[in-house]
Amino acid sequence: MKASSSPKGRVIVLNGPSSAGKSSLAQALQHGFAEPHLHVQLDAFRAMEPTGYFGPEQSVHGALRLAALCRAMNATSAQYARHGQHVLLDHVLPPIGWRYLAEDLAEYQVFLVGVSCDLPQLQARESHRGDRPPGLAASQAATVHKDTEYDFMVDTSGASAQECASAVFAWFASGPSPAAFAKLVQRHATA
């Protein structure tokens, strides 16, 4: 089946540690943007995995499974964008995940939005949720934004999802360009 001749959709990547509020932010953005945005969510993809899929006894398969997870999320986002749909890609990108993102979405308009939160808040949210392994948020917080450039950042430590969404809407109203992703694609094209 041939792709639609409509313009390609944009992809807004929301990257941050577990419990930072990415999903809540995505939902607030969905309600506030004039155009529909699909929420491609890491948790939905992880929910498809059988118990122990990334467990220690499966470490020999870890890199392959991580690649499959990242690339499946990217492929989903790319297909929606290819058919003129806008996407909110809710992710916790590992270092190799940035390369996959650059390779898989290079032909699309991709905005990189970092979602941060201070460690005590992350730990409190993680504990309250009860559906994450203890210490996951702390382990991700230490590395998820390392050596990463974003087009825009929000900090959910003291701001609600709606307040962060309002900041994103104001930023979008200024007509930003996806400069951080262009640099990412260039860096990985020459690597």
C-alpha positions as CSV (number, residue, x, y, z in Angstrom):
1,M,0.0,0.0,0.0
2,K,1.4,3.4,-1.0
3,A,1.9,6.0,1.7
4,S,-0.5,8.9,1.9
5,S,0.5,12.0,0.0
6,S,-0.3,14.2,3.0
7,P,2.5,16.0,4.7
8,K,4.5,13.9,7.2
9,G,3.7,14.2,10.9
10,R,6.1,15.4,13.5
11,V,7.5,13.4,16.3
12,I,8.1,14.9,19.8
13,V,10.3,12.7,21.8
14,L,9.8,13.0,25.6
15,N,12.9,11.5,27.2
16,G,13.5,11.2,30.9
17,P,13.9,8.7,33.7
18,S,11.1,6.5,35.0
19,S,8.6,8.4,37.1
20,A,9.6,11.8,35.8
21,G,6.1,12.4,34.5
22,K,6.5,11.8,30.8
23,S,3.2,10.0,30.4
24,S,1.3,12.6,32.3
25,L,2.9,15.3,30.2
26,A,2.0,13.4,27.0
27,Q,-1.6,13.2,28.1
28,A,-1.7,17.0,28.9
29,L,-0.1,17.7,25.5
30,Q,-2.7,15.5,23.7
31,H,-5.5,17.5,25.3
32,G,-3.9,20.9,24.4
33,F,-2.5,20.6,20.9
34,A,-5.0,21.7,18.2
35,E,-4.0,18.7,16.1
36,P,-4.3,15.1,17.3
37,H,-1.1,13.5,18.7
38,L,-0.7,9.8,19.2
39,H,1.1,8.7,22.4
40,V,3.6,6.0,21.6
41,Q,4.5,4.9,25.1
42,L,7.5,2.8,26.4
43,D,5.3,1.2,29.1
44,A,2.9,-0.1,26.4
45,F,5.7,-1.9,24.6
46,R,7.2,-3.2,27.9
47,A,3.8,-4.6,28.8
48,M,4.1,-7.0,25.8
49,E,7.2,-8.7,27.3
50,P,6.9,-11.9,29.2
51,T,8.1,-12.1,32.8
52,G,11.9,-12.1,33.1
53,Y,12.4,-10.9,29.5
54,F,15.3,-8.5,30.5
55,G,16.2,-10.6,33.7
56,P,19.8,-11.4,34.6
57,E,19.5,-14.9,33.2
58,Q,18.6,-13.3,29.8
59,S,21.7,-11.0,29.7
60,V,23.1,-12.8,26.7
61,H,20.0,-11.5,24.8
62,G,19.9,-8.1,26.3
63,A,21.5,-6.0,23.5
64,L,19.4,-7.7,20.8
65,R,16.2,-7.3,22.9
66,L,17.0,-3.6,23.6
67,A,17.6,-3.0,20.0
68,A,14.3,-4.6,19.1
69,L,12.4,-2.6,21.7
70,C,13.9,0.7,20.6
71,R,13.5,0.0,16.9
72,A,9.9,-1.2,17.3
73,M,9.0,2.0,19.0
74,N,10.8,4.0,16.3
75,A,9.1,2.1,13.5
76,T,5.7,2.7,15.1
77,S,6.4,6.4,15.3
78,A,7.8,6.5,11.8
79,Q,4.8,4.8,10.3
80,Y,2.4,7.2,12.0
81,A,4.4,10.2,10.9
82,R,4.8,8.8,7.4
83,H,1.0,8.9,7.2
84,G,0.7,12.4,8.4
85,Q,0.1,11.7,12.1
86,H,1.8,13.6,14.9
87,V,3.5,11.5,17.6
88,L,4.5,11.9,21.2
89,L,7.2,9.3,21.7
90,D,7.5,8.7,25.5
91,H,10.9,7.0,26.1
92,V,13.8,6.4,28.5
93,L,16.5,6.4,25.8
94,P,19.7,4.4,26.7
95,P,22.9,5.6,25.0
96,I,22.6,3.2,22.0
97,G,18.9,4.2,21.7
98,W,20.0,7.7,20.5
99,R,21.8,6.1,17.5
100,Y,18.7,4.0,16.7
101,L,16.5,7.1,16.9
102,A,18.8,9.0,14.6
103,E,18.9,6.1,12.1
104,D,15.2,5.3,12.2
105,L,13.7,8.8,12.2
106,A,16.2,10.8,10.1
107,E,13.7,11.7,7.4
108,Y,11.1,13.1,9.9
109,Q,10.7,16.3,11.8
110,V,11.7,15.3,15.4
111,F,11.8,17.5,18.4
112,L,13.7,16.4,21.5
113,V,12.2,17.4,24.8
114,G,14.0,16.4,28.0
115,V,11.8,15.7,31.0
116,S,13.8,16.0,34.3
117,C,12.8,15.7,38.0
118,D,14.9,15.9,41.1
119,L,16.0,12.6,42.7
120,P,14.0,12.8,45.9
121,Q,10.8,13.4,43.9
122,L,11.6,10.5,41.5
123,Q,12.1,8.2,44.4
124,A,8.9,9.2,46.1
125,R,6.9,8.8,42.9
126,E,8.5,5.4,42.2
127,S,7.7,4.2,45.8
128,H,4.1,5.5,45.5
129,R,3.6,3.8,42.1
130,G,4.7,0.5,43.4
131,D,5.0,-0.9,39.8
132,R,8.7,-0.2,39.3
133,P,11.7,-2.0,40.8
134,P,13.1,0.1,43.7
135,G,16.1,2.2,42.5
136,L,15.1,2.2,38.8
137,A,14.4,5.9,38.6
138,A,17.7,6.7,40.4
139,S,19.7,4.5,38.1
140,Q,18.2,6.1,35.0
141,A,18.3,9.7,36.4
142,A,22.1,9.4,36.7
143,T,22.5,8.7,32.9
144,V,19.4,9.5,30.9
145,H,20.3,13.1,30.1
146,K,24.1,12.6,30.0
147,D,25.8,14.0,26.9
148,T,22.4,14.8,25.4
149,E,21.2,17.9,23.7
150,Y,17.5,18.9,23.7
151,D,15.4,21.4,21.8
152,F,13.5,22.1,25.1
153,M,13.6,20.9,28.7
154,V,10.9,20.7,31.4
155,D,11.4,20.0,35.1
156,T,8.5,18.3,36.7
157,S,10.0,18.5,40.2
158,G,7.7,21.4,41.3
159,A,5.5,21.8,38.2
160,S,2.4,20.0,37.2
161,A,2.0,18.1,33.9
162,Q,-0.3,21.0,32.8
163,E,2.2,23.6,33.7
164,C,4.9,21.8,31.8
165,A,2.6,21.3,28.9
166,S,1.9,25.0,28.9
167,A,5.6,25.7,28.7
168,V,5.9,23.3,25.7
169,F,2.9,25.0,24.0
170,A,4.5,28.4,24.4
171,W,7.8,27.1,23.0
172,F,6.0,25.6,20.0
173,A,4.2,28.8,19.4
174,S,7.6,30.5,18.9
175,G,8.1,28.3,15.8
176,P,11.2,26.3,16.9
177,S,13.2,24.1,14.6
178,P,14.3,20.6,15.5
179,A,18.0,21.6,15.8
180,A,19.0,19.1,18.4
181,F,17.8,16.1,16.4
182,A,19.5,17.5,13.2
183,K,22.8,17.5,15.2
184,L,22.1,14.0,16.5
185,V,21.5,12.7,13.0
186,Q,24.7,14.4,11.7
187,R,26.8,13.0,14.6
188,H,25.7,9.5,13.9
189,A,26.0,9.8,10.1
190,T,29.7,10.6,10.5
191,A,30.4,8.1,13.2
